[in-house]
Amino acid sequence: MPSCSIRSGQRLQLLLLALGMLAAPSQGFQGMSSGTSYHQAAATSTIASRCFPPRYARPFPKHRTASAYPTRSVALKSAVGGMTMQVKHLDRVTVHYEGRLDDGEVIDSSRKRDQPFTFTVGLAETLIGFEKLTLGMRAGETKQGRIPPQEAYGGRRDELVILVSEQSLPKGVEMVVGAEVTLPNGQVAPVVDVSDDGSFTLDLNHRFAGQHVTYDIEVLDVQEPKTESASGVSLKPLTAEAMEGEISRLSADSRKCLLDHATEDAYQGVTANGYAWDTNKKGVYSVALGGLPVFSSRDKFDHGSGRMSFTAPIDPDHILLRRDNSEGQLRRQVLCARTGAHLGYAYEDGEGGAR
């Protein structure tokens, strides 16, 4: 499983109702988890495993700036008790693949680059449809599958073809058809038309929007998630019975944050056990669902957003970062590594911290 570290320039914004705080001098998290105070209260039976299936957001298109598929070194053997593991949520999977459109055009191939692709299932590190194709596969297996547009690069949307005024350009700059414009969120969009008055039209649709993609996939390696963090804390998933018990003690508001991904109002946040968002108490913040320690008061800072902010997790293994651009900005959803509970978001805004 990836380390999920928070890099400089990110902000990590947490949901207070998702956390409880141990009001005691911070000594890191060692020896703290058994006495952590957190409030839990009431819910449905939506979670019964380590991480409930996430609400996928299509990855931010990178076809003009870099490969949509990152590469990492891989081990080519994976077996437990002589049986290779089947791919499931949160497994770390390494594959070779080739993708092509219905007209036969090859749009990407890890084999041509001789660079296998490694991703974590459920963290939106690849296309939804591509990820679905790998579920249930084993190391050494191959599969071919055709992905519909809504699970690949999306359908074409007329509202994403926009007219931009000449006044938005720096003085002396003129646009030509075929030029590419980098938007504030990092997306690269082509200029598809230029008017006589200097205004120009951008197409914000992905290059392959509206098209089916067929992938040939070979699974090289399957690695299960860690069951213990680098700091020695158990990351083993709760049993279905234990999870139901934990959920039943969550408050309605905590349940909305943890399970339904809701966000509390700025300047109004309170932890699950009663501490205000701007508290100066020293201690460790633990997830209200399952009690995993995730943040320390020593890493807390005031970002000015009216929400609790931290520069780093207490242990990178204790959180998962899932790609999310559902609100029109590139960010990472922060999840509990033990239960998959929603904790907030990490934003990359160059302000030297994490919220």
Secondary structure, 3 states (H helix, E strand, C coil): CCCCCCCCCEEEEECHHHEEEEECCCCCCCCCHHHCCCCCCCCCCCCCCCCCCCCCCCCCCCCCCCCCCCECCCCCCCCECCECCECCCCCEEEEEEEEEECCCCEEEEHHHHCCCEEEECCCCCCCHHHHHHHCCCECCCEEEEEECHHHCCCCCCHHHEEEECHHHCCCCCCCCCCCEEECCCCCEEEEEEECCCCCEEEECCCCCCCCCEEEEEEEEEEECCCCECCCCCECCCCCHHHHHHHHCCCCHHHHHHHHHCCCCCCCCCECCCCCECCCCCCEEEEECCCCCEEEEHHHEECCCCCCCEECCCCCHHHEEEEEECCCCCCEEEEEECCCCCEEEEEEECCCCCCC
